[in-house]
Amino acid sequence: RNNANIDVLPVVVPAQRKEPHENIARIAKRYFDDNMQQAWINPRLLSMVSEYKR
């Protein structure tokens, strides 16, 4: 249940607290570029980022 959130939140939440919403997409994009081998995490992280953008 919580495993999905534990995998994703450490990447997005610390950035969100320090940066304005606009930069979350940049940070996520960098994360994707650096970790494309971990393609399984992208859909979950993308869904998180899309929620922050609203």
FIVO-92724 format. One record per atom (N, C-alpha, C, O, CB): residue in one letter; x, y, z. Coordinates in Angstrom, 3 decimals. Glycine has a CB too. Example, Ala and Ser with C-alpha at 12.3 -4.5 7.8 and 13.67 -1.06 7.14 Angstrom:
(A, (13.190, -5.690, 7.800));
(A, (12.300, -4.500, 7.800));
(A, (13.200, -3.300, 7.800));
(A, (14.236, -3.319, 8.465));
(A, (11.308, -4.473, 9.046));
(S, (12.850, -2.250, 7.080));
(S, (13.670, -1.060, 7.140));
(S, (12.900, 0.030, 7.870));
(S, (13.409, 1.138, 8.039));
(S, (14.084, -0.598, 5.725));
//
This chain:
(R, (0.835, -1.213, 0.000));
(R, (0.000, 0.000, 0.000));
(R, (0.865, 1.256, 0.000));
(R, (0.797, 2.070, -0.921));
(R, (-0.942, 0.010, 1.223));
(N, (1.673, 1.402, 1.035));
(N, (2.480, 2.620, 1.163));
(N, (3.767, 2.565, 0.353));
(N, (4.434, 3.586, 0.183));
(N, (2.813, 2.866, 2.614));
(N, (4.124, 1.389, -0.148));
(N, (5.402, 1.265, -0.849));
(N, (5.500, 2.210, -2.033));
(N, (6.558, 2.788, -2.278));
(N, (5.604, -0.159, -1.317));
(A, (4.407, 2.374, -2.773));
(A, (4.440, 3.254, -3.942));
(A, (4.760, 4.680, -3.508));
(A, (5.574, 5.354, -4.138));
(A, (3.091, 3.210, -4.704));
(N, (4.124, 5.138, -2.435));
(N, (4.369, 6.502, -1.974));
(N, (5.793, 6.652, -1.450));
(N, (6.436, 7.677, -1.680));
(N, (3.361, 6.888, -0.884));
(I, (6.284, 5.644, -0.751));
(I, (7.634, 5.721, -0.192));
(I, (8.660, 5.820, -1.316));
(I, (9.670, 6.510, -1.179));
(I, (7.929, 4.493, 0.702));
(D, (8.404, 5.131, -2.427));
(D, (9.346, 5.184, -3.548));
(D, (9.389, 6.573, -4.177));
(D, (10.448, 7.027, -4.611));
(D, (8.968, 4.146, -4.606));
(V, (8.246, 7.246, -4.226));
(V, (8.147, 8.467, -5.024));
(V, (8.339, 9.723, -4.180));
(V, (9.064, 10.632, -4.585));
(V, (6.802, 8.522, -5.726));
(L, (7.707, 9.786, -3.029));
(L, (7.682, 11.025, -2.251));
(L, (9.065, 11.585, -1.926));
(L, (9.250, 12.798, -2.027));
(L, (6.939, 10.796, -0.978));
(P, (10.044, 10.766, -1.541));
(P, (11.352, 11.352, -1.215));
(P, (11.949, 12.145, -2.367));
(P, (12.775, 13.030, -2.144));
(P, (12.316, 10.266, -0.807));
(V, (11.547, 11.842, -3.587));
(V, (12.081, 12.562, -4.743));
(V, (11.373, 13.900, -4.912));
(V, (12.016, 14.910, -5.197));
(V, (11.937, 11.719, -6.024));
(V, (10.052, 13.915, -4.737));
(V, (9.262, 15.088, -5.102));
(V, (9.059, 16.027, -3.922));
(V, (9.195, 17.240, -4.078));
(V, (7.916, 14.661, -5.655));
(V, (8.742, 15.505, -2.761));
(V, (8.326, 16.359, -1.646));
(V, (9.427, 17.310, -1.182));
(V, (9.152, 18.496, -1.001));
(V, (7.880, 15.503, -0.484));
(P, (10.662, 16.844, -0.981));
(P, (11.692, 17.795, -0.535));
(P, (11.886, 18.927, -1.537));
(P, (12.133, 20.068, -1.146));
(P, (13.021, 17.070, -0.312));
(A, (11.776, 18.621, -2.813));
(A, (11.918, 19.651, -3.839));
(A, (10.741, 20.610, -3.779));
(A, (10.911, 21.816, -3.955));
(A, (12.026, 19.019, -5.238));
(Q, (9.553, 20.081, -3.534));
(Q, (8.364, 20.930, -3.515));
(Q, (8.466, 21.939, -2.383));
(Q, (8.050, 23.086, -2.545));
(Q, (7.085, 20.082, -3.367));
(R, (9.003, 21.541, -1.253));
(R, (9.054, 22.437, -0.103));
(R, (10.034, 23.584, -0.343));
(R, (9.828, 24.696, 0.143));
(R, (9.445, 21.663, 1.158));
(K, (11.091, 23.310, -1.087));
(K, (12.111, 24.334, -1.306));
(K, (11.824, 25.171, -2.551));
(K, (12.198, 26.342, -2.609));
(K, (13.482, 23.687, -1.426));
(E, (11.167, 24.582, -3.536));
(E, (11.003, 25.246, -4.831));
(E, (9.535, 25.558, -5.099));
(E, (8.659, 24.855, -4.595));
(E, (11.571, 24.374, -5.959));
(P, (9.251, 26.592, -5.878));
(P, (7.874, 26.863, -6.311));
(P, (7.368, 25.760, -7.221));
(P, (8.147, 24.974, -7.759));
(P, (7.788, 28.215, -7.029));
(H, (6.049, 25.710, -7.388));
(H, (5.435, 24.618, -8.150));
(H, (6.027, 24.505, -9.554));
(H, (6.167, 23.399, -10.077));
(H, (3.923, 24.826, -8.241));
(E, (6.370, 25.620, -10.159));
(E, (6.849, 25.598, -11.545));
(E, (8.106, 24.743, -11.686));
(E, (8.332, 24.136, -12.733));
(E, (7.130, 27.023, -12.032));
(N, (8.921, 24.695, -10.639));
(N, (10.192, 23.980, -10.752));
(N, (10.049, 22.484, -10.541));
(N, (10.972, 21.729, -10.846));
(N, (11.179, 24.530, -9.762));
(I, (8.904, 22.037, -10.022));
(I, (8.732, 20.599, -9.786));
(I, (8.855, 19.835, -11.096));
(I, (9.473, 18.771, -11.142));
(I, (7.366, 20.309, -9.123));
(A, (8.270, 20.371, -12.159));
(A, (8.344, 19.703, -13.457));
(A, (9.799, 19.595, -13.912));
(A, (10.215, 18.561, -14.433));
(A, (7.505, 20.463, -14.511));
(R, (10.573, 20.670, -13.711));
(R, (11.993, 20.627, -14.093));
(R, (12.723, 19.550, -13.305));
(R, (13.479, 18.759, -13.869));
(R, (12.664, 21.999, -13.863));
(I, (12.489, 19.526, -11.990));
(I, (13.176, 18.549, -11.143));
(I, (12.787, 17.142, -11.553));
(I, (13.637, 16.257, -11.645));
(I, (12.847, 18.783, -9.655));
(A, (11.490, 16.934, -11.802));
(A, (11.030, 15.607, -12.210));
(A, (11.650, 15.219, -13.546));
(A, (12.056, 14.073, -13.737));
(A, (9.494, 15.569, -12.304));
(K, (11.721, 16.173, -14.467));
(K, (12.294, 15.878, -15.784));
(K, (13.763, 15.491, -15.641));
(K, (14.221, 14.550, -16.289));
(K, (12.147, 17.095, -16.733));
(R, (14.500, 16.209, -14.799));
(R, (15.895, 15.832, -14.557));
(R, (15.967, 14.431, -13.980));
(R, (16.816, 13.627, -14.365));
(R, (16.578, 16.835, -13.609));
(Y, (15.059, 14.150, -13.044));
(Y, (15.048, 12.829, -12.427));
(Y, (14.809, 11.759, -13.482));
(Y, (15.460, 10.714, -13.469));
(Y, (13.973, 12.750, -11.329));
(F, (13.868, 12.017, -14.404));
(F, (13.610, 11.053, -15.477));
(F, (14.871, 10.860, -16.320));
(F, (15.258, 9.728, -16.610));
(F, (12.430, 11.525, -16.367));
(D, (15.506, 11.957, -16.711));
(D, (16.670, 11.875, -17.590));
(D, (17.794, 11.077, -16.921));
(D, (18.505, 10.320, -17.582));
(D, (17.164, 13.289, -17.964));
(D, (17.948, 11.254, -15.601));
(D, (19.036, 10.584, -14.894));
(D, (18.708, 9.135, -14.561));
(D, (19.607, 8.339, -14.291));
(D, (19.365, 11.334, -13.626));
(N, (17.424, 8.792, -14.581));
(N, (17.019, 7.468, -14.098));
(N, (16.108, 6.748, -15.082));
(N, (15.210, 6.013, -14.672));
(N, (16.320, 7.592, -12.759));
(M, (16.334, 6.956, -16.401));
(M, (15.476, 6.309, -17.379));
(M, (15.539, 4.785, -17.267));
(M, (14.602, 4.101, -17.680));
(M, (15.865, 6.745, -18.780));
(Q, (16.628, 4.243, -16.716));
(Q, (16.693, 2.792, -16.553));
(Q, (15.644, 2.319, -15.555));
(Q, (15.262, 1.149, -15.565));
(Q, (18.095, 2.361, -16.096));
(Q, (15.173, 3.225, -14.688));
(Q, (14.119, 2.866, -13.734));
(Q, (12.769, 3.294, -14.294));
(Q, (12.019, 4.025, -13.647));
(Q, (14.372, 3.525, -12.344));
(A, (12.469, 2.828, -15.506));
(A, (11.259, 3.274, -16.199));
(A, (10.004, 2.933, -15.416));
(A, (8.977, 3.588, -15.594));
(A, (11.185, 2.653, -17.584));
(W, (10.055, 1.933, -14.559));
(W, (8.859, 1.512, -13.821));
(W, (8.363, 2.604, -12.888));
(W, (7.182, 2.623, -12.545));
(W, (9.146, 0.245, -13.024));
(I, (9.234, 3.514, -12.470));
(I, (8.817, 4.543, -11.503));
(I, (8.198, 5.745, -12.208));
(I, (7.505, 6.536, -11.567));
(I, (10.014, 4.997, -10.651));
(N, (8.428, 5.902, -13.501));
(N, (7.975, 7.106, -14.192));
(N, (6.472, 7.333, -14.131));
(N, (6.055, 8.449, -13.820));
(N, (8.395, 7.046, -15.611));
(P, (5.632, 6.334, -14.410));
(P, (4.186, 6.591, -14.370));
(P, (3.727, 7.085, -13.009));
(P, (2.882, 7.975, -12.914));
(P, (3.420, 5.333, -14.737));
(R, (4.298, 6.494, -11.941));
(R, (3.887, 6.925, -10.602));
(R, (4.357, 8.351, -10.340));
(R, (3.600, 9.166, -9.812));
(R, (4.446, 5.971, -9.525));
(L, (5.588, 8.656, -10.702));
(L, (6.109, 9.996, -10.453));
(L, (5.378, 11.023, -11.311));
(L, (5.081, 12.125, -10.849));
(L, (7.619, 10.048, -10.732));
(L, (5.087, 10.661, -12.558));
(L, (4.346, 11.577, -13.430));
(L, (2.978, 11.891, -12.848));
(L, (2.537, 13.040, -12.884));
(L, (4.195, 10.981, -14.835));
(S, (2.299, 10.876, -12.308));
(S, (0.974, 11.125, -11.737));
(S, (1.100, 12.046, -10.530));
(S, (0.241, 12.901, -10.317));
(S, (0.285, 9.797, -11.336));
(M, (2.162, 11.882, -9.733));
(M, (2.371, 12.764, -8.585));
(M, (2.606, 14.192, -9.064));
(M, (2.010, 15.131, -8.536));
(M, (3.565, 12.277, -7.728));
(V, (3.469, 14.359, -10.059));
(V, (3.801, 15.700, -10.546));
(V, (2.568, 16.376, -11.130));
(V, (2.353, 17.569, -10.916));
(V, (4.920, 15.634, -11.599));
(S, (1.759, 15.621, -11.867));
(S, (0.568, 16.224, -12.470));
(S, (-0.381, 16.706, -11.384));
(S, (-1.089, 17.695, -11.579));
(S, (-0.147, 15.217, -13.399));
(E, (-0.407, 16.018, -10.230));
(E, (-1.256, 16.475, -9.130));
(E, (-0.716, 17.777, -8.558));
(E, (-1.499, 18.667, -8.228));
(E, (-1.348, 15.403, -8.025));
(Y, (0.597, 17.912, -8.433));
(Y, (1.182, 19.141, -7.893));
(Y, (0.927, 20.329, -8.813));
(Y, (0.773, 21.456, -8.343));
(Y, (2.685, 18.964, -7.676));
(K, (0.882, 20.087, -10.107));
(K, (0.716, 21.186, -11.062));
(K, (-0.664, 21.829, -10.959));
(K, (-0.823, 22.998, -11.311));
(K, (0.944, 20.683, -12.483));
(R, (-1.669, 21.083, -10.480));
(R, (-3.032, 21.619, -10.442));
(R, (-3.149, 22.778, -9.471));
(R, (-4.230, 23.347, -9.316));
(R, (-4.021, 20.528, -10.063));
//
